[in-house]
């Protein structure tokens, strides 16, 4: 089912080839007008593009801003230089090189491989710290670590002259030994494009984007963001290493300042101006910023001519001075952040657009009804007899407030169980505990024989406990279908034997006609149904539904009862549904637990519970007092 | 033993400046969830004020309040021009906005003043030392530590005893709820930027006294130290920022004196390694801040 050869591989590669051709043609045309002077500019632009694409793989897919990629670039650049520069040249600059590196000489391709290897090892170490701190204190902490990395690589490069040639001399290739052909650049750029695009289409890329959109929702459906972010980091560092080696090789030298703040600013500005969430955007950004910066540079000199149009900065030369391009970069970054933070293209991709145009011609049939393709659960491989959800004696303290106080319940595999209680009774806290979001201070819960207390959210989801959220957590920028497909991907990976019928689930949720709409554009009821379908697509053992009808009208609520029961039966899942709406809960449940002040005060069939005086006192409060 | 005591004093002096910087970063982070990469530019601006006024023959006693004032005004101006427009945006946007501000400010000095490093006179007492038993103590370190202690006491009183302080702490704990309780977001945010500028200004005075020069890129290092210290301490915690600053200063001084000569120049790298290890084993920083996430 995944990957689909046309949509996920063929089209992206074709799209990348087309992008590459257009990008290159633009450069070559400019060159043919401007002559040799423009040659260097175009070469530099092509190399910048490789590095920016490398950064895009990490920043775009994970949403974590990284200043450190140019630091990684510096490490790769120095590694490449040390291995590719001939011993005679090294003797002049770094006669005391450590580890006997003085006598080493590799051909450039091998030196690039070494550079990649060294950088990836560093990235792996940094990546663990990044991933762990990012998980605890958000993306901001990760960003600071990347910034520190950039700063420290620079410090080390300046202060370790034995290896790097220090701040003034640096390392240089012998005159004439630098890169003299563009072919390697072309190949690397095309490769970087395809790699970046295929990563975004890959399972790992999709999951990373899901975590970018909503970290909590992604974890609650079995995604471990740390794994995806580390994968993105390593791949992006490989591309950045290649680009940085080329940059050094083309330059013929490397100095600490070549890979520092200014280059970080340039590459980041390129990335965000075009649109960091899209490979096409990254490339567009490189082109736009190269042109803009060149104009600013020339304007900072003394007027110039482009295509016969002459621009004279004479009267304004008190504003337009040398170094104008730095102000231009800073202002471009600031302006885009304030007025258009998603860049020129947002998440628009050339190949995705082509795919949509192409597919529109082929009408899609309404999928088979869910009942005919289901059940899709795990019964093929797992004996579900007795795989009950057992929750025992849970307690949770928030500061001095005891949100749960010894609450417990059980749900059998084919049951729909309701959990009802007034606001603040601890219903959502209970679901948060059994999905690993809140840690209990006492008690345990298990699924079948497997104890899950204290397990991380994504493991619990993979074990088969899938939840929806009271305040809706969809992947807003993704379409309805992509939301459900993502769950299906995770299910295929982690729920053995499951083959969730994506289209049938979408149709069952009444969303077939809006399947290509972005999730954030959906009306409230549709969004709720999408969240249900997405959870069902994980082939769960149990669905945990947190107020699935909140904000719905009575008629919609009543309709939702049928949908939930239908879908749960189709994917062969038990249901624990939470609400404070008595009519809804009695309408949907086989059994009901009543929660009040963190404790279960009553349990039984709907009729039994409704007749229980303790429930009437707690839940109906004043009314029952009056009745007495 | 003597050496250790000497290192501790040096480290406290250095750490005090980091603590002031980190506290300024943390105050703004608290109200806006913005990690201000432009924080060091407050010192850059102060540095050029010092360059011009000292160059005109003014004394450090007059220049000092001017540096602090310029930092406060710059901080408020940046908030008005840039940060007020991205309030409530994603972390990504906030971070890059502050990065952009950093570059625009330093590029303006680069363009319209000079790219080179400009020296100015340091106060004569900066390099003086006095002896207490076997210890050589710099007058500078003593002044820095004293002023920092006073500043921290003042800041604590401001935060604990005034209505503004209460609003600021409430906003830092939960911005939305604070607003619902009648805290005016504009006032709190501007106040936070003013306070942040004040702290940066005081730190900046000492930074510049020691450096004795200014260049367009001079704000990068203090910014990085402040931001790193705030992170080490635990983002969002004001107490953590101070602890983080002191810890960073002590770590730098101790490492520089203890590392073998061959790698002493790589102290920064070693410090970073330690920070990376800290985050692997204690990702939330030294002081844990509980974030309430509604699910």
Boltz contact constraints between the chains, C-beta under 6 A:
constraints:
  - contact:
      token1: [A, 65]
      token2: [B, 92]
      max_distance: 6.0
  - contact:
      token1: [A, 65]
      token2: [B, 95]
      max_distance: 6.0
  - contact:
      token1: [A, 128]
      token2: [B, 280]
      max_distance: 6.0
  - contact:
      token1: [A, 129]
      token2: [B, 276]
      max_distance: 6.0
  - contact:
      token1: [A, 129]
      token2: [B, 279]
      max_distance: 6.0
  - contact:
      token1: [A, 129]
      token2: [B, 280]
      max_distance: 6.0
  - contact:
      token1: [A, 132]
      token2: [B, 280]
      max_distance: 6.0
  - contact:
      token1: [A, 132]
      token2: [B, 283]
      max_distance: 6.0
  - contact:
      token1: [A, 133]
      token2: [B, 279]
      max_distance: 6.0
  - contact:
      token1: [A, 133]
      token2: [B, 283]
      max_distance: 6.0
  - contact:
      token1: [A, 136]
      token2: [B, 283]
      max_distance: 6.0
  - contact:
      token1: [A, 136]
      token2: [B, 284]
      max_distance: 6.0
  - contact:
      token1: [A, 137]
      token2: [B, 235]
      max_distance: 6.0
  - contact:
      token1: [A, 137]
      token2: [B, 284]
      max_distance: 6.0
  - contact:
      token1: [A, 139]
      token2: [B, 91]
      max_distance: 6.0
  - contact:
      token1: [A, 140]
      token2: [B, 35]
      max_distance: 6.0
  - contact:
      token1: [A, 140]
      token2: [B, 91]
      max_distance: 6.0
  - contact:
      token1: [A, 141]
      token2: [B, 231]
      max_distance: 6.0
  - contact:
      token1: [A, 143]
      token2: [B, 95]
      max_distance: 6.0
  - contact:
      token1: [A, 144]
      token2: [B, 227]
      max_distance: 6.0
  - contact:
      token1: [A, 144]
      token2: [B, 231]
      max_distance: 6.0
  - contact:
      token1: [A, 148]
      token2: [B, 228]
      max_distance: 6.0
  - contact:
      token1: [A, 148]
      token2: [B, 272]
      max_distance: 6.0
  - contact:
      token1: [A, 151]
      token2: [B, 224]
      max_distance: 6.0
  - contact:
      token1: [A, 152]
      token2: [B, 268]
      max_distance: 6.0
  - contact:
      token1: [A, 152]
      token2: [B, 269]
      max_distance: 6.0
  - contact:
      token1: [A, 152]
      token2: [B, 272]
      max_distance: 6.0
  - contact:
      token1: [A, 155]
      token2: [B, 268]
      max_distance: 6.0
  - contact:
      token1: [A, 156]
      token2: [B, 266]
      max_distance: 6.0
  - contact:
      token1: [A, 156]
      token2: [B, 269]
      max_distance: 6.0
  - contact:
      token1: [A, 159]
      token2: [B, 265]
      max_distance: 6.0
  - contact:
      token1: [A, 159]
      token2: [B, 266]
      max_distance: 6.0
  - contact:
      token1: [A, 265]
      token2: [B, 103]
      max_distance: 6.0
  - contact:
      token1: [A, 321]
      token2: [B, 111]
      max_distance: 6.0
  - contact:
      token1: [A, 323]
      token2: [B, 110]
      max_distance: 6.0
  - contact:
      token1: [A, 323]
      token2: [B, 111]
      max_distance: 6.0
  - contact:
      token1: [A, 326]
      token2: [B, 107]
      max_distance: 6.0
  - contact:
      token1: [A, 327]
      token2: [B, 107]
      max_distance: 6.0
  - contact:
      token1: [A, 330]
      token2: [B, 100]
      max_distance: 6.0
  - contact:
      token1: [A, 330]
      token2: [B, 103]
      max_distance: 6.0
  - contact:
      token1: [A, 330]
      token2: [B, 104]
      max_distance: 6.0
  - contact:
      token1: [A, 330]
      token2: [B, 107]
      max_distance: 6.0
  - contact:
      token1: [A, 331]
      token2: [B, 104]
      max_distance: 6.0
  - contact:
      token1: [A, 333]
      token2: [B, 100]
      max_distance: 6.0
  - contact:
      token1: [A, 334]
      token2: [B, 100]
      max_distance: 6.0
  - contact:
      token1: [A, 337]
      token2: [B, 93]
      max_distance: 6.0
  - contact:
      token1: [A, 337]
      token2: [B, 96]
      max_distance: 6.0
  - contact:
      token1: [A, 337]
      token2: [B, 97]
      max_distance: 6.0
  - contact:
      token1: [A, 338]
      token2: [B, 85]
      max_distance: 6.0
  - contact:
      token1: [A, 338]
      token2: [B, 86]
      max_distance: 6.0
  - contact:
      token1: [A, 341]
      token2: [B, 93]
      max_distance: 6.0
  - contact:
      token1: [A, 432]
      token2: [B, 295]
      max_distance: 6.0
  - contact:
      token1: [A, 437]
      token2: [B, 295]
      max_distance: 6.0
